[in-house]
Amino acid sequence: MTSLRKLGSSDLEVFPLALGGNVFGWTADWEQSFAVLDAYTAAGGNFVDTADSYSAWVEGNQGGESETIIGEWIKERGNRSDVVIATKVSQHPDYQGLSAANIKAAADASLRRLGTDHIDLYYTHFDQPEVPVEEIIGALDELVRAGKVRHIAASNISAERLRESLDFSEREGLARYVALQPHYNLVSRDTYEGELQNVAERSGLAAVPYYALASGFLTGKYRPGTTVDSARAQGAAKHLETERGQKVLTALDEVARAHGAEVATVALAWLAAQPTVAAPIASARTVEQLPALLGVAQLRLTEEELGKLTRASA
């Protein structure tokens, strides 16, 4: 039985891999999405990450498709109390930004699509520095007090704004961020390490990194001379052109061989072992892609192996 991890200062306990819902309604249709969600929860998973804007970028979509699929799945399975649902506000085409009015309207829309009366973890998706933290935190606090949101979190935010937000919450006795969703992986460390990570660590926030596998690059399927059929192939393949990308792949291959593990599992295990990280986010378009992701719950890397990967990714 995989032990769950406490999410920061909250009362939420989560599986060490958050299942990304960005593919639901995009590269995974309803049937595939249900199958992936079923397989993830059957393996002990309980942490599903989505956003109100997923997947508005797809032609014919309006945004909210992922939440709708998750909502229908929860309804059919009758398992709402077993799943920690995280969603985000600020990017839906009809609910742009972080004004107090928009935050509250967007939350109601997310609740309708998810078919639930509460969101477990509600993120500000992209910070808007022009909106005072007092307005943002005030609106989020209202949602918590109304029982619509259990805990709040931030994504894509500067260390300074994060610190400001936390200070305001403390000073006024309002709802306080418990988690942070940064862009963080073996080939993108400066997007989190440094002051942002320091603020999270000092404040007891849990990190739930996105792009944990660098759009698929850290699965190991991108190699010189190979072509990968994926909607994200262009973004992932660019890492092949860098010295760091090559070094990271070499180190991942060595550690994976030593454990008889998949490259993706090793990349996630390195991330899961970093300070503040509670659960990396990774998405699966098919059930066949899941085992390599779920393996992070069991794989423990040695200090030497962690050091090797850290040095390769410097």
Secondary structure as UniProt FT lines:
FT   STRAND          5..6
FT   TURN            8..9
FT   STRAND          13..14
FT   STRAND          18..20
FT   TURN            22..23
FT   TURN            25..27
FT   HELIX           30..42
FT   TURN            43..44
FT   STRAND          47..49
FT   TURN            52..57
FT   TURN            59..60
FT   HELIX           65..77
FT   HELIX           80..82
FT   STRAND          84..92
FT   TURN            93..94
FT   STRAND          95..96
FT   HELIX           100..114
FT   STRAND          119..124
FT   TURN            129..130
FT   HELIX           133..145
FT   TURN            146..147
FT   STRAND          149..155
FT   HELIX           159..172
FT   STRAND          177..181
FT   TURN            186..187
FT   TURN            190..194
FT   HELIX           195..203
FT   STRAND          206..207
FT   TURN            212..213
FT   HELIX           214..219
FT   TURN            224..225
FT   TURN            231..232
FT   HELIX           233..237
FT   HELIX           238..241
FT   HELIX           243..259
FT   HELIX           263..272
FT   TURN            275..276
FT   STRAND          281..282
FT   HELIX           287..289
FT   HELIX           290..294
FT   HELIX           295..297
FT   HELIX           303..312
//
